[in-house]
Amino acid sequence: MAEIKFNLLEVDLTQETSRVVDVTEDVKKYLGARGLANKLIWDLVPQGADPLGADNILHVGVGPLTGLIGTKTILSFISPLTGWAGRSAISGDIGDEIGRAQYNVGILLKGKASKPVYLYVYDDQVELRDASDLWGKWKQKTEVTLRDRLNQETGELFSVLCIGPAGENLVRYANVTTEFIHSASKGGCGAVMGSKNLKAIAVRGTKGPLYALRSLLRDYRRANARIPLLSIYFTIVLHFVKPPCSSI
């Protein structure tokens, strides 16, 4: 039976460490993005935790369809607006880049950095880098600065998810943006990033997404174009199992 692993990049901002966690069994139950994030919040955030405290988490989640026929990325957290589990969706390349780095259920951020930082992800290279010179800048300026800086360093074009002064100052409805126009605007996810001293997340993936059966990609796209409901079947097959029909 063809099958792949589902990898979660877990970053501890307090300890300045990162690791890759195999969450394949959880994904089989909860799928990606929204479902897995609900489990992470339930398991990791103490009841009554301050949404703007170090105990809150931020899951930058992707799912089985991200980068395949869609590019939505889901940010999940305890909302500083409501005190309940919150989530906000954002378009753009960020989810596709995360998938191409083969963190195919996203990035989990825990704790709080001791100073302003940004998360640098270039395939297997994961670093927390100083963002003191970016702190206080508007989102557009932050994104342009980081894209140019990292392009000069690596020759690659990174996708950047970032906050502005509102998030830094913990405005409870602050948003997060990427590519200047795409915005995660619900629940105050920008304030959650700001509370963690996390200015931005910059990601570039060059390894390509993980699929159990790459040979089905063309059939998947054709089927989705003709009959969108068939995408459900092909999504399961592509990520989890080998179909019984050898002619597919």
GUFI-530877 format. One record per atom (N, C-alpha, C): residue in one letter; x negated, y, z. Coordinates in steps of 0.001 Angstrom, whole numbers, plus 500000, padded with zeros to 6 digits. Layout:
<sites>
AXYZ/...
</sites>
This chain:
<sites>
M499155498806500000/M500000500000500000/M499118501246500000/A499338502143499044/A498575503382498992/A499046504329500085/E498119504965500752/E498465505873501841/E497311506830502063/I497609508015502573/I496579508987502886/I496680509402504347/K495623510032504826/K495622510605506171/K496130512032506109/F496772512447507180/F497206513827507313/F496337514489508379/N495617515521507947/N494592516148508778/N495051517512509279/L494971517701510582/L495272518981511214/L493964519597511702/L493648520794511223/L492479521504511726/L492869522229513007/E492293521809514123/E492603522401515419/E491443523305515844/V491751524568516107/V490736525549516480/V491058526083517868/D490106525944518789/D490245526477520139/D489496527800520196/L490243528896520249/L489633530219520235/L488889530515521535/T489363529959522629/T488709530190523919/T487357529498523970/Q487324528244523573/Q486093527456523630/Q485213527649522396/E485748528298521372/E485033528518520109/E484614527187519479/T485567526268519450/T485318524944518880/T486418524605517877/S486139523627517041/S487146523141516099/S486969521645515914/R488045520994515522/R488003519567515227/R489143519238514277/V489004518111513589/V490056517635512700/V490781516484513384/V492096516604513480/V492914515619514187/V493761514858513168/D493737513532513251/D494564512685512398/D495978512635512989/V496933513235512296/V498320513264512774/V499241512496511823/T498699511488511167/T499456510746510162/T500747510162510734/E500666509550511907/E501857508933512487/E502910509970512842/D502485511129513319/D503443512198513615/D504100512713512340/V503337512833511258/V503888513331510002/V504944512371509459/K504739511062509649/K505734510092509198/K507079510299509899/K507046510824511111/K508282511072511855/K508850512472511605/Y507951513460511561/Y508405514850511577/Y508125515614510288/L507458514969509303/L507011515631508082/L506062516776508452/G505959517779507577/G504981518832507839/G505619520116508310/A504777521140508437/A505190522509508723/A506205522609509872/R507475522742509569/R508479522993510603/R508588521845511605/G508728520626511082/G508943519492511977/G507767519232512885/L506567519160512314/L505372518929513115/L505136520074514090/A505385521308513658/A505180522466514538/A506074522404515771/N507313521955515599/N508203521825516755/N507625520856517776/K507056519753517303/K506446518789518213/K505224519398518902/L504410520131518156/L503213520741518735/L503589521750519824/I504597522561519546/I505046523534520549/I505563522812521792/W506368521780521584/W506921521014522713/W505818520388523556/D504819519830522891/D503756519108523600/D502728520030524243/L502443521177523619/L501266521951524008/L501559523239524771/V502747523805524605/V503039525080525259/V503818524828526553/P503276525223527711/P503993524995528971/P505315525760529003/Q506285525182529666/Q507571525857529802/Q507376527191530517/G507980528243529978/G507876529563530587/G506591530300530266/A505779529778529359/A504509530421529016/A504754531796528397/D503845532709528659/D503910534044528082/D503630533939526579/P504558534378525715/P504325534295524269/P503080535063523817/L502677536062524622/L501483536840524295/L500294536438525162/G500374535253525731/G499288534738526548/G498518533654525830/A497456533224526455/A496571532232525841/A497225530865525713/D498295530605526472/D498937529288526415/D499780529084525165/N500137530160524500/N500913530022523269/N500025529460522161/I500630528856521171/I499883528354520011/I500381529062518752/L499598528952517719/L500017529400516397/L499676528301515410/H500698527762514770/H500495526724513757/H500724527340512387/V499689527347511564/V499803527798510180/V500027526538509360/G501283526238509077/G501652524913508620/G501939524818507130/V501533523698506566/V501895523353505193/V502597522006505213/G503363521748504154/G504117520507504080/G503820519751502801/P504508518629502569/P504240517786501404/P504407518492500063/L505244519534499993/L505472520213498721/L504578521429498508/T503882521873499560/T503046523063499436/T501944522850498410/G501889523726497419/G500886523613496372/G501271522662495252/L502396521973495424/L502838521010494404/L503902521643493520/I505030522019494121/I506021522803493372/I506393524065494142/G505672524367495202/G505942525563495986/G504696525986496737/T504719527209497255/T503542527716497965/T503894528271499342/K505001527875499897/K505385528404501200/K504489527858502319/T504150528739503228/T503418528395504439/T504271528850505617/I504345528026506657/I505195528317507805/I504341528603509029/L504502529791509606/L503830530134510861/L504794529844512009/S504345529038512969/S505200528627514089/S504525528958515405/F505342529327516427/F504808529874517675/F505973530090518639/I505684530438519865/I506730530940520756/I506859532428520493/S508046532882520163/S508249534256519729/S508215535246520891/P507428536313520775/P507451537358521812/P508738538182521777/L509528538037520721/L510806538746520645/L511897538027521409/T511893536699521349/T513011535930521898/T512621535022523067/G511354534666523145/G510933533689524144/G511204532254523725/W511803532079522544/W512102530758522024/W511081530400520940/A511135529145520526/A510301528747519401/A510684529578518182/G509665530127517529/G509912530974516372/G509102530508515182/R509537530898514005/R508781530567512795/R509033531629511742/S508063531776510872/S508194532735509790/S507494532178508566/A508140532285507414/A507596531746506172/A506894532847505382/I505856532440504652/I505132533389503825/I504735532706502522/S504777533454501436/S504353532943500135/S502878533275499913/G502403533042498690/G501014533331498380/G500158532072498359/D498874532270498130/D497942531154497928/D497425530526499211/I497702531108500365/I497059530656501604/I497359529184501883/G498602528757501708/G498949527359501966/G498286526414500985/D498207526830499724/D497550526018498714/D496072525855499033/E495425526926499474/E494005526841499832/E493784525923501028/I494668525985502001/I494568525093503161/I494680523639502715/G495637523375501819/G495791522025501306/G494590521571500501/R494007522454499716/R492843522105498897/R491587521907499745/A491581522452500938/A490508522142501881/A490769520817502591/Q491916520205502278/Q492350518896502773/Q492730518903504254/Y493182520075504727/Y493878520136506020/Y495365520148505667/N495874518974505330/N497149518895504628/N498383518982505510/V498212519321506773/V499351519751507590/V499070521096508254/G497949521727507887/G497730523085508338/G496665523254509397/I496728524413510041/I495746524843511037/I496473525158512338/L495973524622513437/L496519524883514766/L495537525752515533/L496015526898516031/L495181527821516795/L495640527855518236/K494677527642519147/K494964527595520578/K494077528597521304/G494510528996522500/G493675529828523342/G493589531270522896/K492530531960523352/K492347533378523051/K490861533675522936/A490488534358521871/A489084534728521688/A488716535851522653/S487453535891523041/S486990536900523995/S486779538257523336/K486742538291522007/K486570539533521254/K487242539361519901/P487429540436519140/P488063540293517825/P487263539367516905/V487962538405516316/V487327537441515417/V488224537211514220/Y487643536606513174/Y488450536030512112/Y487998534602511903/L488931533782511460/L488640532367511214/L488209532200509770/Y487038531608509583/Y486466531353508261/Y486541529858507995/V487237529483506927/V487377528074506553/V486981527928505093/Y485895527212504847/Y485434526925503486/Y485221525422503407/D486273524704503007/D486273523250503022/D485957522750504431/D484838522033504625/D484500521479505933/D483815522478506850/Q483470523642506329/Q482783524647507138/Q483818525523507838/V483840525461509144/V484814526206509947/V484058527040510970/E484290528345510970/E483571529243511867/E484510530320512395/L484240530761513614/L484852531980514147/L483816533088514012/R484159534123513259/R483212535192512966/R483678536509513565/D482719537352513901/D483011538641514522/D483842539516513579/A484900540102514129/A485778540972513342/A485867542366513954/S484855542743514735/S484890544055515397/S484991545190514395/D484315545047513246/D484351546118512242/D485675546179511500/L486478545129511618/L487783545094510956/L488912545534511882/W488670545456513174/W489714545773514154/W490110547240514019/G491394547495513922/G491892548856513744/G492190549212512303/K491774548369511366/K492018548644509953/K493401548150509534/W493964548823508535/W495219548373507962/W495033547040507261/K496130546335507075/K496038544983506502/K495422544983505108/Q495824545955504272/Q495294545981502901/Q493777546153502911/K493285547059503745/K491852547301503836/K491132546075504377/T491728545430505343/T491140544214505917/T491002543127504853/E492066542923504087/E492028541857503084/E490997542149501995/V490965543374501511/V490000543728500471/V488572543572500995/T488334544033502212/T486991543951502797/T486536542510502927/L487402541656503455/L487031540256503648/L486859539526502318/R487770539752501387/R487656539088500092/R486334539451499407/D485995540755499413/D484751541195498771/D483535540641499502/R483562540675500810/R482429540199501609/R482179538718501386/L483236537930501413/L483070536491501271/L482781536090499827/N483273536868498883/N482934536599497488/N481449536846497235/Q480905537895497820/Q479477538159497682/Q478643537069498343/E479156536520499439/E478424535494500179/E478476534134499490/T479641533771498956/T479835532404498469/T480086532308496966/G480453533420496344/G480855533369494947/G482274532875494747/E483015532674495832/E484381532154495780/E485381533239496166/L486622533064495725/L487693533978496079/L488539533350497176/F488506533940498349/F489212533422499513/F490624533990499583/S491509533209500169/S492833533697500531/S492776534190501969/V493360535352502223/V493235535990503536/V494624536269504116/L494820535827505337/L496028536092506113/L495611537006507255/C496250538171507417/C495717539114508400/C496808539966509046/I496401540667510099/I497282541587510814/I496701542997510734/G497552543968511077/G497128545358511129/G497191545896512549/P497165547216512701/P497185547829514035/P498399547444514883/A499551547197514239/A500739546811515021/A500518545483515728/G499993544510515006/G499698543224515635/G498634543342516714/E497605544131516451/E496531544326517428/E497060544921518730/N498051545801518598/N498620546479519765/N499855545775520311/L500064544535519855/L501096543637520400/L502514544163520240/V502758544884519150/V504136545252518818/V504901543959518551/R505985543742519238/R506608542420519284/R507279541998517979/Y507387542881517034/Y507933542499515726/Y506871542646514629/A505601542711515008/A504534542868514016/A504479541667513075/N504152541952511822/N504128540898510821/N502695540488510480/V502602539517509582/V501333539036509041/V501474539056507526/T500415539467506809/T500531539535505361/T499370538829504666/T499587538536503387/T498543538020502513/T498792538544501106/E497735538754500365/E497815539267498995/E498619540566498926/F498552541359499991/F499136542702500070/F500653542722500143/I501334541833499440/I502796541939499321/I503553540815500019/H502897539699500300/H503592538578500943/H503531538759502460/S504686538632503097/S504769538949504524/S505511537867505303/A504919537469506437/A505622536669507439/A506165537660508458/S507453537941508364/S508014539111509042/S508896538798510240/K509114537526510526/K510063537174511580/K509357536756512866/G509935537136513977/G509543536567515262/G508334537172515935/G507630538069515246/G506465538684515884/G505190537880515803/C505004537146514699/C503792536339514572/C502532537204514533/G502649538451514040/G501504539353514057/G501053539682515469/A502019539832516380/A501682540092517771/A501010538884518411/V501436537678518026/V500805536464518557/V499347536397518107/M499085536700516828/M497702536733516360/M496909537794517118/G497500538973517290/G496815540041518002/G496508539674519442/S497434538963520088/S497224538561521484/S496066537581521617/K495730536910520525/K494622535952520526/K493317536585520018/N493349537903519788/N492202538620519215/N491794538041517869/L492776537551517132/L492535536947515823/L492993537932514753/K492036538557514103/K492356539570513090/K492815538949511782/A492184537836511380/A492488537279510068/A492093535810510003/I492642535146508993/I492263533778508640/I491900533800507164/A490677533415506841/A490202533400505461/A489900531957505065/V490539531492503993/V490443530076503620/V490115529933502140/R489197529016501857/R488930528608500480/R488742527104500457/G489560526419499667/G489454524977499527/G489087524593498106/T488080523756497960/T487635523347496625/T487700521835496428/K488093521100497454/K488084519640497358/K489315519099496649/G490395519862496645/G491630519411496014/G492558518752497010/P493871518832496773/P494851518262497703/P494797516743497724/L495264516181498827/L495302514731498999/L496662514193498573/Y496652513207497665/Y497866512505497284/Y497573511009497258/A498536510212497684/A498340508765497693/A498225508224496271/L499010508785495355/L499018508316493966/L498968509517493028/R497775509932492671/R497623511091491786/R498216510837490402/S498277509572490015/S498790509250488688/S500255509641488519/L500959509868489629/L502378510212489551/L502631511713489425/L501590512534489478/L501802513976489494/L502553514461488258/R502159513976487082/R502832514405485858/R504294513969485863/D504552512720486274/D505936512244486340/D506750513054487342/Y506108513423488440/Y506772514212489480/Y507263515542488909/R506364516247488235/R506722517569487714/R507800517472486636/R507702516449485809/R508726516270484778/R510085515973485405/A510098515101486389/A511364514736487045/A511969515931487760/N511138516721488423/N511645517884489140/N512223518916488183/A511613519041487008/A512125519989486021/A513494519561485502/R513696518237485350/R514966517728484822/R516029517604485901/I515659516950486991/I516618516682488071/I515916516991489399/P516095518192489951/P515360518588491152/P515480517631492328/L516629516946492470/L516786516041493603/L515820514864493542/L515320514530492358/L514350513440492253/L513031513790492943/S512809515074493209/S511564515479493860/S511446514877495253/I512586514587495875/I512543513982497216/I511903512602497143/Y512345511794496159/Y511765510459495995/Y510280510543495685/F509916511395494735/F508522511469494324/F507635512018495437/T508163512924496264/T507376513443497386/T507002512318498338/I507960511455498641/I507685510331499529/I506645509404498917/V506814509107497644/V505892508188496965/V504494508769496889/L504382510042496529/L503077510672496348/L502259510691497636/H502932510850498748/H502221511043500006/H502154509810500891/F503100508884500736/F503189507830501730/F503043506413501188/V503717506076500108/V503800504661499732/V503552504454498257/K503197503233497917/K503074502837496518/K504407502250496056/P504950502738494921/P506261502254494485/P506191500818493996/P507292500084494106/P507309498699493682/P507223498544492175/C507593499571491402/C507596499462489940/C506213499770489388/S505559498778488835/S504184498933488369/S504089499789487114/S505224500029486444/S505191500808485211/S505153502296485479/I505406502718486731/I505418504147487042/I503993504648487137/
</sites>
